[in-house]
Amino acid sequence: MSSINPDPLLKLYRDSETIREDFGHSITDRVVIDIFAYSEKLANRVVYREKVQASSWRESIDKIVISRTFGYPIMLGLLGLIFWITIVGANLPSQLLATVLFAFQDLLTQGFNTLGAPAWLHGFLVLGMYRTLAWVVSVMLPPMAIFFPLFTLLEDLGYLPRVAFNLDNMFKKARACGKQCLTMCMGFGCNAAGVVSTRIIDSPRERLIAILTNNFVPCNGRFPTLIAIASIFAAGMAAFSQSLLAAGSVILMVLLGILVTFAVSWGLSVTLLKGEPSSMVLELPPYRRPKIRAVLYRSMLDRTLFVLRRAVIVAAPAGALTWTLANITVGDASVLTHIAAFLDPVARAIGLDGFILMAFILGIPANEIVIPVLLMSYLATGQLTDFSSLAELKEVLLANGWTWLTALNTMLFSLLHWPCATTLLSMYKETGSKKWTALGFFLPTIIAFAVCFVLAQIVYGLGLV
């Protein structure tokens, strides 16, 4: 067999301006690109394909899906569609599930009364532990049961590798791995699941970057807070534009989270986790018909129930603690009120108030309980409280001194603040390190406080509120 002349490898690279623009100039990229390009050239010399037309439609689709012009709009459109289906589709199941679970709470209450149990025991176990658990399950389960199958469907269809291909260059500029976009997308459903999904990244350095930055995309636990606040403070506009403004506000928050992900990934890559980005050798799979049973199995058992189990573990004791703090009084106020008063100076400096900051702290077990804890604190009800309408919630917030700055900074803080306990537990399980888990907590915390502080001080200084 005659030896292969290496000159064509160099020629293939020099002649391809497109490849140069898409993949940069690192030596690792050049090696990978040249090997694949020359291998394809050799294969085309010796392989005869009878059915050329069979693959032409796939190539035509790929020319659109992974093009610079249409690739990103298609990605954003599909992501927006999944969000819309998840948000709209989860409303009725969440209400039905909440009705069933809270009806069972009434049965538990009757049982405790029949047994003559003391009021504190009923409050601790039923109004605290069980009520919080029911709240988290009814809010988390329906969105995850919709989002994860849709996400897995795109994965099984063969589209997600093309998303990774589109975003690889942007992540590479941030000195991270293109596969991180897949874990980032998974974080929209649940950050804990996004952390677990970083196992697909081979490089330990880049996997750590993906783990530490996954929290910057909002999960389904934070979307209710973002959507409710955006809807309330868009209500002063014309009715026909209210929903568009609310949706636009949430989309802007999502895009901001993605930009912060890029920025922090780059910052980690040039400081604590120095290194060059690895080349993502990604062979685009053919488009294929999804296997519905496999999609449902992977999305429901491996993702939805896995994440829900971890959330349940931390939500129950957190509910008991919240109820205890709300029902123990010191002087003429509950412990919750005293904690809020202590936190108020710091909270005011970042455009919030003590009750909002305390609600985020008590919401560490699950982001879903932030708004209920806040309402419980404002209304002094002693137990988690839901709101029957956005108008009712708006009245409560305005009565407690909310302004447009409070709403904006609450949304920013919700987007950027520390991970929930389930995500932190997943970080520790995946890294096996308390150091990296602590960094995963403090890094977004510092960023959230810094962003809200700068914005609040500018607004205060200009006298805009």
C-alpha positions as CSV (number, residue, x, y, z in Angstrom):
1,M,0.0,0.0,0.0
2,S,1.4,3.4,-0.9
3,S,1.9,5.9,1.8
4,I,-0.5,8.8,2.2
5,N,0.9,12.2,1.3
6,P,0.4,14.7,4.3
7,D,0.3,17.7,2.0
8,P,-3.4,17.5,1.2
9,L,-4.1,17.9,5.0
10,L,-2.5,21.3,5.0
11,K,-4.1,22.2,1.7
12,L,-7.5,21.3,2.9
13,Y,-7.1,23.6,5.9
14,R,-5.6,26.5,4.0
15,D,-8.3,26.4,1.4
16,S,-11.2,26.4,3.8
17,E,-12.0,29.9,5.0
18,T,-15.3,28.7,6.5
19,I,-13.6,26.2,8.7
20,R,-11.1,28.8,9.8
21,E,-14.0,31.2,10.8
22,D,-16.0,28.5,12.6
23,F,-13.3,26.8,14.6
24,G,-10.6,29.3,15.3
25,H,-6.8,28.6,15.1
26,S,-5.9,26.3,18.0
27,I,-3.6,23.4,17.1
28,T,-6.1,20.9,18.6
29,D,-8.8,22.1,16.3
30,R,-6.6,22.0,13.3
31,V,-5.7,18.4,14.0
32,V,-9.3,17.3,14.4
33,I,-10.6,19.2,11.4
34,D,-7.8,18.0,9.1
35,I,-8.2,14.4,10.2
36,F,-12.0,14.4,9.5
37,A,-11.6,16.4,6.3
38,Y,-9.0,14.1,4.9
39,S,-10.9,11.0,6.1
40,E,-14.0,12.2,4.2
41,K,-11.9,12.9,1.1
42,L,-10.5,9.3,1.2
43,A,-14.0,7.8,1.8
44,N,-15.5,9.7,-1.1
45,R,-12.8,8.1,-3.4
46,V,-13.6,4.5,-2.5
47,V,-17.2,4.5,-1.2
48,Y,-20.1,4.2,-3.7
49,R,-23.4,5.5,-2.5
50,E,-26.4,4.2,-4.4
51,K,-29.1,6.3,-2.7
52,V,-27.8,9.8,-2.9
53,Q,-31.3,11.3,-2.9
54,A,-32.1,9.6,0.4
55,S,-29.8,11.8,2.4
56,S,-30.3,15.0,0.3
57,W,-33.3,16.1,2.4
58,R,-31.3,15.7,5.6
59,E,-28.5,17.8,4.2
60,S,-31.0,20.4,3.1
61,I,-32.5,20.6,6.6
62,D,-29.0,20.8,8.1
63,K,-28.1,23.7,5.8
64,I,-30.9,25.6,7.5
65,V,-30.7,24.3,11.1
66,I,-27.0,24.8,11.5
67,S,-26.6,27.9,9.4
68,R,-25.4,31.1,10.8
69,T,-28.5,32.9,9.5
70,F,-31.3,30.6,10.7
71,G,-29.6,28.4,13.3
72,Y,-29.9,30.8,16.3
73,P,-33.5,32.0,15.5
74,I,-34.6,28.4,15.2
75,M,-33.0,27.6,18.5
76,L,-34.6,30.5,20.3
77,G,-38.0,29.7,18.6
78,L,-38.0,26.1,19.7
79,L,-36.8,27.0,23.2
80,G,-39.6,29.6,23.5
81,L,-42.1,27.1,22.2
82,I,-41.1,24.6,24.8
83,F,-41.3,27.2,27.5
84,W,-44.7,28.3,26.4
85,I,-46.0,24.7,26.3
86,T,-44.5,24.0,29.7
87,I,-45.9,27.1,31.3
88,V,-49.4,26.9,29.8
89,G,-49.7,23.2,29.9
90,A,-48.6,22.9,33.6
91,N,-51.3,25.3,34.9
92,L,-54.2,22.9,35.0
93,P,-52.3,19.8,36.2
94,S,-50.7,21.9,38.9
95,Q,-54.1,23.1,40.1
96,L,-55.6,19.6,40.0
97,L,-52.6,18.1,41.9
98,A,-52.7,20.9,44.5
99,T,-56.4,20.3,45.0
100,V,-55.8,16.6,45.6
101,L,-52.8,17.1,47.9
102,F,-54.4,19.9,50.0
103,A,-57.6,17.9,50.3
104,F,-55.5,15.1,51.8
105,Q,-54.1,17.8,54.2
106,D,-57.7,18.4,55.4
107,L,-58.1,14.7,56.1
108,L,-54.8,14.7,58.0
109,T,-56.1,17.7,60.0
110,Q,-59.3,15.8,60.8
111,G,-57.3,12.8,61.9
112,F,-55.1,14.9,64.3
113,N,-58.2,16.5,65.7
114,T,-59.9,13.1,66.3
115,L,-56.8,11.8,68.1
116,G,-56.6,15.0,70.2
117,A,-53.1,15.8,69.1
118,P,-51.6,19.1,70.4
119,A,-51.9,22.1,68.1
120,W,-48.1,22.5,67.8
121,L,-47.7,18.9,66.6
122,H,-50.4,19.4,64.0
123,G,-48.8,22.7,62.9
124,F,-45.3,21.3,62.7
125,L,-46.2,18.1,60.8
126,V,-49.2,19.0,58.7
127,L,-49.1,22.8,58.2
128,G,-45.4,22.9,58.1
129,M,-43.9,19.7,56.8
130,Y,-46.7,18.2,54.7
131,R,-48.1,21.5,53.3
132,T,-44.7,22.6,52.1
133,L,-44.1,19.1,50.6
134,A,-47.5,19.3,48.8
135,W,-46.7,22.7,47.5
136,V,-43.3,21.7,46.1
137,V,-44.7,18.6,44.5
138,S,-47.7,20.3,42.9
139,V,-45.6,23.2,41.5
140,M,-42.5,21.1,40.4
141,L,-44.0,17.9,39.1
142,P,-46.2,19.1,36.2
143,P,-43.7,21.5,34.6
144,M,-40.9,18.8,34.8
145,A,-43.3,16.2,33.5
146,I,-43.8,18.4,30.4
147,F,-40.4,20.0,29.9
148,F,-38.2,16.9,30.2
149,P,-40.2,14.8,27.7
150,L,-40.1,17.6,25.2
151,F,-36.4,18.1,25.8
152,T,-35.7,14.4,25.5
153,L,-37.8,14.3,22.3
154,L,-35.5,16.9,20.7
155,E,-32.6,14.8,21.9
156,D,-34.0,11.6,20.4
157,L,-34.9,13.4,17.2
158,G,-31.3,14.3,16.7
159,Y,-31.7,18.1,17.0
160,L,-29.8,18.7,20.3
161,P,-26.4,17.8,18.8
162,R,-27.0,20.5,16.2
163,V,-27.7,23.0,19.0
164,A,-24.3,22.0,20.5
165,F,-22.8,22.5,17.1
166,N,-24.3,26.0,16.7
167,L,-23.2,27.1,20.2
168,D,-19.8,25.4,20.2
169,N,-18.0,28.4,18.8
170,M,-19.5,30.8,21.4
171,F,-18.6,28.4,24.3
172,K,-15.1,28.0,22.8
173,K,-14.7,31.8,22.9
174,A,-15.6,31.5,26.6
175,R,-12.9,28.8,26.8
176,A,-15.5,26.2,27.6
177,C,-16.9,23.1,25.9
178,G,-19.7,23.1,23.3
179,K,-21.4,20.3,25.1
180,Q,-22.1,22.7,27.9
181,C,-25.0,24.1,25.9
182,L,-26.8,20.8,26.3
183,T,-26.3,20.8,30.1
184,M,-27.4,24.5,30.1
185,C,-30.6,23.7,28.2
186,M,-31.3,20.9,30.7
187,G,-31.0,23.5,33.5
188,F,-34.1,25.2,32.2
189,G,-36.1,22.3,33.4
190,C,-34.1,21.8,36.6
191,N,-30.6,23.0,37.6
192,A,-30.0,19.8,39.5
193,A,-30.7,17.7,36.4
194,G,-28.4,20.1,34.5
195,V,-25.6,19.5,37.0
196,V,-26.1,15.7,36.7
197,S,-26.1,15.9,32.9
198,T,-22.6,17.4,32.9
199,R,-21.4,13.8,32.9
200,I,-21.5,14.0,29.1
201,I,-18.4,16.4,29.2
202,D,-15.2,14.5,29.1
203,S,-12.8,17.2,30.3
204,P,-12.8,17.5,34.2
205,R,-12.0,21.2,33.9
206,E,-14.8,22.0,31.5
207,R,-17.2,19.8,33.4
208,L,-16.5,21.8,36.6
209,I,-17.2,25.0,34.6
210,A,-20.5,23.6,33.4
211,I,-21.4,22.6,37.0
212,L,-20.6,26.0,38.5
213,T,-22.4,28.0,35.8
214,N,-25.6,25.9,35.3
215,N,-27.4,27.9,38.0
216,F,-27.4,31.0,35.9
217,V,-30.2,29.8,33.7
218,P,-33.6,29.8,35.4
219,C,-35.2,26.5,36.3
220,N,-38.9,25.7,36.4
221,G,-38.9,26.6,40.1
222,R,-37.9,30.2,39.4
223,F,-40.1,30.7,36.4
224,P,-43.3,31.2,38.5
225,T,-41.7,34.0,40.4
226,L,-40.3,35.6,37.2
227,I,-43.6,35.3,35.3
228,A,-45.8,36.5,38.2
229,I,-43.7,39.6,38.8
230,A,-43.4,40.4,35.1
231,S,-47.1,40.0,34.6
232,I,-48.0,42.2,37.6
233,F,-45.8,45.1,36.7
234,A,-46.7,45.0,33.1
235,A,-50.4,45.4,34.1
236,G,-50.2,49.2,33.8
237,M,-49.8,48.9,30.1
238,A,-52.5,48.3,27.5
239,A,-54.3,45.0,27.9
240,F,-53.3,43.7,24.5
241,S,-49.6,44.3,25.2
242,Q,-49.5,43.1,28.7
243,S,-48.8,39.4,27.9
244,L,-46.3,40.4,25.3
245,L,-44.4,42.6,27.8
246,A,-44.5,40.0,30.4
247,A,-43.2,37.3,28.0
248,G,-40.6,39.7,26.7
249,S,-39.4,40.4,30.3
250,V,-38.9,36.8,31.0
251,I,-37.1,36.1,27.7
252,L,-34.8,39.0,28.5
253,M,-34.0,37.4,31.9
254,V,-33.3,34.1,30.2
255,L,-30.9,35.8,27.7
256,L,-29.2,37.7,30.5
257,G,-28.7,34.4,32.3
258,I,-27.1,32.9,29.2
259,L,-24.8,35.9,28.8
260,V,-23.7,35.6,32.5
261,T,-23.0,31.9,31.8
262,F,-20.6,32.9,29.0
263,A,-19.0,35.6,31.1
264,V,-18.5,33.5,34.2
265,S,-17.3,30.5,32.1
266,W,-14.6,32.7,30.6
267,G,-13.7,34.2,34.0
268,L,-13.2,30.7,35.5
269,S,-11.2,29.6,32.5
270,V,-8.6,32.4,33.0
271,T,-8.5,32.2,36.8
272,L,-9.3,29.1,38.9
273,L,-9.8,26.7,36.0
274,K,-7.2,27.8,33.5
275,G,-6.9,25.9,30.3
276,E,-7.6,25.8,26.6
277,P,-11.0,24.5,25.5
278,S,-11.0,21.0,24.2
279,S,-12.2,20.2,20.7
280,M,-15.7,18.8,20.6
281,V,-15.6,15.9,18.2
282,L,-19.3,15.7,17.4
283,E,-20.6,13.6,14.6
284,L,-24.1,14.9,13.8
285,P,-26.4,11.9,14.0
286,P,-29.1,11.4,11.3
287,Y,-32.6,12.6,12.0
288,R,-34.6,9.7,13.2
289,R,-38.1,8.9,14.4
290,P,-38.2,9.2,18.2
291,K,-39.0,6.1,20.3
292,I,-41.9,7.3,22.5
293,R,-41.5,4.6,25.1
294,A,-37.8,5.3,25.5
295,V,-38.4,9.1,25.6
296,L,-41.0,8.7,28.4
297,Y,-38.8,6.3,30.3
298,R,-35.7,8.5,30.2
299,S,-37.5,11.7,30.9
300,M,-39.8,10.5,33.6
301,L,-37.7,8.0,35.5
302,D,-34.2,9.2,34.9
303,R,-34.9,12.9,35.1
304,T,-38.3,14.0,36.5
305,L,-38.6,11.5,39.4
306,F,-34.9,11.6,40.1
307,V,-35.0,15.4,40.7
308,L,-38.3,15.3,42.5
309,R,-37.0,12.8,45.0
310,R,-34.1,15.0,45.9
311,A,-36.4,18.0,46.2
312,V,-38.8,16.1,48.5
313,I,-35.9,15.2,50.8
314,V,-35.0,18.8,51.4
315,A,-38.5,20.4,51.2
316,A,-40.1,18.6,54.1
317,P,-37.7,19.6,56.9
318,A,-37.6,23.1,55.4
319,G,-41.3,23.4,55.7
320,A,-41.2,22.4,59.3
321,L,-38.5,25.0,60.1
322,T,-40.4,27.7,58.3
323,W,-43.6,27.0,60.2
324,T,-41.7,27.0,63.5
325,L,-40.1,30.4,62.8
326,A,-43.4,31.9,61.8
327,N,-45.2,30.7,64.9
328,I,-42.7,31.4,67.6
329,T,-43.0,34.9,68.9
330,V,-40.4,37.1,70.6
331,G,-42.1,40.0,72.2
332,D,-45.0,41.0,69.9
333,A,-43.5,39.7,66.7
334,S,-42.6,36.3,65.2
335,V,-39.0,35.1,64.7
336,L,-39.6,35.6,60.9
337,T,-40.3,39.3,61.5
338,H,-37.2,39.7,63.6
339,I,-35.1,38.0,61.0
340,A,-36.5,40.3,58.3
341,A,-35.8,43.4,60.4
342,F,-32.2,42.2,60.8
343,L,-31.8,41.7,57.1
344,D,-33.6,44.9,56.0
345,P,-30.5,47.3,55.9
346,V,-28.6,44.9,53.6
347,A,-31.7,44.2,51.5
348,R,-32.5,47.9,51.1
349,A,-29.0,48.4,49.7
350,I,-29.7,46.0,46.9
351,G,-33.2,47.3,46.1
352,L,-35.2,44.7,48.1
353,D,-36.5,44.5,51.6
354,G,-35.8,42.2,54.6
355,F,-38.9,40.0,53.9
356,I,-37.9,39.4,50.3
357,L,-34.3,38.5,51.2
358,M,-35.5,36.3,54.0
359,A,-37.9,34.5,51.6
360,F,-35.0,33.7,49.3
361,I,-33.0,32.4,52.2
362,L,-35.8,30.2,53.4
363,G,-36.4,29.2,49.8
364,I,-33.0,27.4,49.6
365,P,-34.7,24.0,49.8
366,A,-36.9,24.8,46.8
367,N,-37.3,28.0,44.8
368,E,-41.0,27.3,44.4
369,I,-41.7,28.4,48.0
370,V,-40.2,31.9,47.7
371,I,-43.5,33.7,46.8
372,P,-45.6,31.7,49.4
373,V,-43.0,32.4,52.2
374,L,-43.0,36.1,51.2
375,L,-46.8,36.2,51.3
376,M,-46.9,34.3,54.6
377,S,-44.5,36.9,56.1
378,Y,-46.3,40.0,54.7
379,L,-49.7,38.7,55.8
380,A,-48.5,37.1,59.0
381,T,-50.6,34.0,58.4
382,G,-48.3,31.5,60.1
383,Q,-48.4,29.1,57.2
384,L,-47.6,29.0,53.5
385,T,-50.1,31.1,51.6
386,D,-51.0,31.0,47.9
387,F,-52.6,33.9,46.0
388,S,-55.8,33.4,44.1
389,S,-55.0,36.0,41.4
390,L,-52.2,38.2,40.2
391,A,-54.3,41.3,41.1
392,E,-54.5,40.1,44.7
393,L,-50.8,39.5,44.8
394,K,-50.2,43.0,43.3
395,E,-52.2,44.6,46.1
396,V,-50.2,42.9,48.7
397,L,-46.9,43.8,47.2
398,L,-47.8,47.5,46.6
399,A,-49.1,47.7,50.2
400,N,-45.7,46.6,51.4
401,G,-43.8,49.3,49.5
402,W,-42.9,47.6,46.2
403,T,-41.7,49.8,43.3
404,W,-40.6,49.0,39.8
405,L,-37.0,48.8,41.2
406,T,-38.1,46.2,43.8
407,A,-39.8,44.2,41.1
408,L,-36.8,44.4,38.7
409,N,-34.2,43.6,41.4
410,T,-36.3,40.7,42.7
411,M,-36.3,39.2,39.2
412,L,-32.6,39.7,38.9
413,F,-31.9,38.3,42.3
414,S,-34.1,35.3,41.5
415,L,-32.2,34.7,38.3
416,L,-28.7,35.0,39.7
417,H,-28.8,34.0,43.3
418,W,-27.5,30.8,45.0
419,P,-28.7,27.3,43.9
420,C,-31.4,25.5,45.7
421,A,-30.5,22.7,48.1
422,T,-31.3,20.0,45.6
423,T,-28.8,21.5,43.1
424,L,-26.2,22.0,45.8
425,L,-26.6,18.3,46.8
426,S,-26.2,17.3,43.1
427,M,-23.1,19.5,42.9
428,Y,-21.5,17.7,45.9
429,K,-22.5,14.3,44.5
430,E,-21.0,15.1,41.1
431,T,-17.8,16.8,42.3
432,G,-17.2,14.9,45.5
433,S,-15.8,18.2,46.9
434,K,-17.0,20.5,49.5
435,K,-14.7,23.2,48.1
436,W,-16.3,23.2,44.6
437,T,-19.8,23.0,46.1
438,A,-19.1,26.0,48.3
439,L,-17.9,27.9,45.3
440,G,-21.0,26.9,43.5
441,F,-23.0,28.6,46.3
442,F,-20.9,31.7,46.8
443,L,-20.1,32.6,43.2
444,P,-23.7,33.3,42.1
445,T,-24.5,34.8,45.5
446,I,-21.7,37.4,45.1
447,I,-22.8,38.1,41.5
448,A,-26.5,38.5,42.5
449,F,-25.6,40.9,45.3
450,A,-23.2,42.9,43.1
451,V,-25.6,43.3,40.2
452,C,-28.6,44.3,42.4
453,F,-26.4,46.7,44.5
454,V,-25.0,48.5,41.5
455,L,-28.4,48.9,39.9
456,A,-30.1,50.0,43.1
457,Q,-27.4,52.6,43.9
458,I,-27.6,54.1,40.4
459,V,-31.4,54.4,40.6
460,Y,-31.2,55.8,44.2
461,G,-28.5,58.3,43.1
462,L,-30.5,59.5,40.1
463,G,-33.6,59.8,42.3
464,L,-35.7,57.6,40.0
465,V,-37.7,56.0,42.9
